[in-house]
Each structure stands twice: as structure tokens, then as C-alpha cells.
Amino acid sequence: MLSTMKNRYSLYIIALAVALCSISCTTQEPYGKNTTRRDIAYLWSLARHGSVAIREDISVRGMVVANDKFNEVTKSIIVADMSGGIEVAIDSYNTESIAPLFSHVELNISGLHIGRQGIKCILGAPPTGEYVVDRIAERDISKYIRPCDNDDTIRAKQMSIAEIDRSHLLHYVYVDGVRFIDEERSAKWCDRDTTGNYIESIRHLTDGKDTLRVVCSAECNYAATDIPKGMVSLYGVIDYAKQDIALRITHYQALSPTHR
């Protein structure tokens, strides 16, 4: 009888420990006692020309909509919430392991800098050279980026080509029922230079009336692949490349309209 009671007690302790562990693993406390939650649009409001130190104790939550899973962006991630998107510079060649594509993360902004590269905003470490921000060192990533509960579902916003402008920089969007222009029907995603290496390239989408630039990184996994023929739906972020806005495809989401 005594042995049975001890066994039951032991099982109770184990169950309690598992429950507590589960709670601690799924419930995220704020980074600091006085941390204020903001949205990404608020971060953009802090940016000025050059680099600005963020001294407020604030955090933002969002979904990772671009990383290096397909090498579409390098040494950075793009995080989006319902108000917009922000690029975070990270000194790592494996950001997929740090912040998996479509995972939800919380960014601790206090101590970082925000700068403008062209007309888009980038978060990173204090600058030490010519760039507006430095990349966050791998050893410091856990101080600024961590997984969080999926409290908001972030979906790509459907937009027509005519609607997209600079106010949508780094927003997560998709365009539906478009095709690449006739002059690019036989093109690959990326061109080659005179040495045979792939280079960052611009392609062009049309809906029959308006045209949208599409930028593709030379390092992306599908640089040598033919661009789709016929009508497609493309998902990605509105980026800034070669002096103008362009859609940067993420997760290689170039789908036929019937398979969205």
C-alpha cells in the first residue's frame, strides 16, 4: 500500500513538472518589466536619414516572411505584422535556423539602431563603418530575437500592380492573375555576367495594363530556373532595388492562380 502511494505521488510530481515546463515553454514574458509593445509602423516613424539609436524599451511581434531558406535574402530577415514590415540585419548565413520562415518572433528593439538604406528601413546593431546599421552578432541574437506564440495571423495582402507604391515597402503582399512581359518569356530568374556568374536581376510583371518590377537575388536557389509562362500569382515583399521598388519573391511562391 505504501509503495503504491509512493508511486502515485511520484507520478503526480512528474505530471506537475511536465505541466509547468509546458507553461514556461509556451508563455513568453516581456523582455523587460517596463517593455512596451509597438507595431512595425511605429518603428518606421522613428527612422530618419542616417542612423537613429532606439533608447525606448519597446518590442514588436510579427511573422518572418523572408529569410535565407531559399537564399532570397542574405544575412537578414524580414518580419511583418498587420502594419507593415521591417528588415533585421543579422550576421549569419543560416537565418532559417534562427528565425524559420513563417514563424512568429518577438523583437527586442531597445539598444538597436534603425537606419534608412535608400528609402527602406533596416534594424541592426550600432553602426561602426559606412553602413547605416551593423549586423547583429550571432552571440547577441537571443538578446534581440526570440520565438513567440502565434497571437496574430499575418496573411499576404492582395494588391493590384497599380496600388503598389513606396508606402508599401517591406509589406507582405501578393499579386494575382499577372504574367511576365513578352520580352522575358524565355528568361531565367537571373542573368549571368561575362564570367558566367549569376547576378541580381530585374524581371517585369504585367496585368495587361500596368507593370511591376520583380527583383531576384543572384544567390537564390532558383536563379537558373526558367520564369513561369502564363498567368501566375506571386507572393513576396515590396523591396527597394536598383533605385526603385520591386517585388521580391519569398519562399519561391510563384503559383498558378488556381493553386493559391
N, C-alpha and C positions, 0 to 999 in steps of 0.2 A: 504493500500500500504506500509506504513511504517512498519507495523507488518510483512508483507511478506518479506521485505528486511532484517529485523532483523532475521527472521527465516532462511533465506538463508545464512546470514552472520554467524549465529551460526553453521549451518550445515557445512559451509566451514571451520570454526575453528576446529570443531570436526574431519573432514576428514584430515585436515593438521596434527593434533595431532596424529591421528592413523598412518598416513604415517611416521611421524618422529619416533614414537615408534617402528614401524616395522623395520625401517632402523637401529635404535640403537640396536635392539634385534638380528639382523642377521649379522651385520658388527662388526667384532672384531678388536679393535685397539691393537697394540703391547703392551706387558706388560710394557715396558719402551721405552722412546723416542729413546734410542740407542740400543735396543734389536736386536740381530742378529739371524736370523732363521738358524738352522742347521738341519742335519738329524741324525738319531739314530746311524748310523755307526760312526759319529764323536764322539758321547758320548763314545762309546766303546774305541776309540783311546785315551781318557783321562784316562781310568782306569789303575791302577797299582795294585800291591799286597797291600792289606790293603785298606785303605780308602783315597780318594782324595777329597778335598774341591773344588767345582766349583765356581770360582770367576768371570768368564766371564758372561756378560749379554746376555745370549742366551736362545732360546726357540726351541722346536721341536713340530711338529704336527704329529699325527698318529691316527690309529684306535684301539679301545680297543678290543683285540682278546681273552682275558681271564680275568675273574673276579670270584666272588663268586655266580653268578646266579645259578649254579648247584653245588657250593662248590668244584669246580675242583681246585681252588687255594684259599688260605685263607689269609686275611689281605694284599692283594696285587692285583695289576692289571698288565697286560702285554699289552704294547702299541707297535704297529708295524707300520712301514712305508715301502716304497719300498726298503730301505737299510737294514732293519733288525728289531729286536725287543728289548725292554728293560723292565725289571720288576721294578715296583714302589711300595715300601713298604708303606702301609697306615694303620694307627691304627684304623681300622673299621671292624666290622663284617657284614657290608652291603655295599660293594663296588659297587654292582649293582645300588644302588640308587645314588651313587656319579658319577660313570662313567659307564653307561649302556653298556652291551655287544654290540659290533659293532658300537658304537657311535664314533664320532671323537672328539678328545680333543687336547688342546694345553698345553704343559708342560713348566712352567717357571723354568728353571734349576738353575738360579743364587741363590746361598745360600744353595743348596743341596749338598750332598756328593754322590760320586759314589764309589762302592766297589765291590770286587770280592768274591762271595760265591762259593767256588770250582773254576770252570772255567767260571761261568756266571756272568754278571754284574747286579747290583741292584742299583737303585736310592733311596735315602731316606734322612732323617734328619741327622745332625751330630751325630756320634756315642758317646754314653756315657758309654758303657759297652763292653761286649765281642763280639758283632756283628759288622760287617763292617759298617753298617748304622743302624740308628734307624728308626722306622716307623714315617711317617709324622702324626702329631697330627690332629685329626678331625678339631679342631679350625683353623688350618693353611692350610687346603686343598685348599681353594679358592685362596690362595696366589700362589699355585703351579700348580693347575689343574683346567681347565675350558673347557666347551664345545666350539667347534668352527665349522665353516662352513665346509661342505663336499667338500673340494677342490681337494682331490685325492681319487680315488677309490682303496682300498687295497684289493687285492684278494689273496687267498691262492695259493702258488706256487706248482704246481705239481712236485713231485720228486720221483725218484725210491729209493728203500732202499739203493742200492749201492752208490747213490750220496750223501746221508746224512752223514755229519761228524761234528766235533766240530765247524767248521766255520759257521754252520747254527744255533747255539744256539739262542733260542728265536725267530727264524724266524717262520712265519705263513705259514704252508705247508699242503699238503695232499698227501697221498699215495693211489694209485688206484689198484684194482684187486689183493688184498692181502687177506690172511686168517690167523687165529691163528693156531699155531702149533698143531699137533695131540694130544700131551700130555695135552693140555689145552682145549680141545673141551667141556668138561663138567664143566669147571671152572666158577666161578663168577668173576666179575671185581676185587673184593678184597677178600683176605683170612681173616680168623679170627685167633686171638691169643688164648692162652689157657684159657682165661677168657671169650671168646666169642665175644670180640670186634673186629671190622674190623680194618685192618692195611693197610698202604700203600703197594701196591703190584705191582710186575712187571709181565707183560704178554709178549708174543713174537709173532710178526707177521712174516710171510714168504711170499715171492713171488715165492717160489719153488726153489730159488737159494740162496738168501741172507735172513738174519734175522734182525729184528729191535725190540728193547725193547719198551714196552709201559708201562708207569707209571700211576697209578690210585690212587688218594688221598683217604684215609680212610673215609674222611668226605663227599665225593661226593654223590650226591643224588641216584646214581645207583650202589653203592658198592655191593648191594646184588643181582644185576641182572645178569643173565647169559650172558656171552660174546657171540657175534654173531657167528653163524655157517655158513660156506660157505664163498664166496668171499664178501669182503667189501671194501669201500673207507673210510678212516679215516682222519679227519681234526684236526689239533691242532698245538701246538708249540713244537719245539725241546727243551726239558728241560734237566736238569742235575740232576740225582737222583741215589743214591746208587753207587756213584763213576763212573758213565758213562752216556752218553747221552741216552735219551729216548723220545719218542713221548708222550706228554701229551694231551689227547683229550680235546677239548674245545667245549662248547655248546652241548655236548653229540652228536657230529657229527660222528656217525658210521653208514654209509649208504650202501645199496646195490649199486653196481656200476651203475645200471640202473636208480637210483634215485638221482644222484649227482645234 
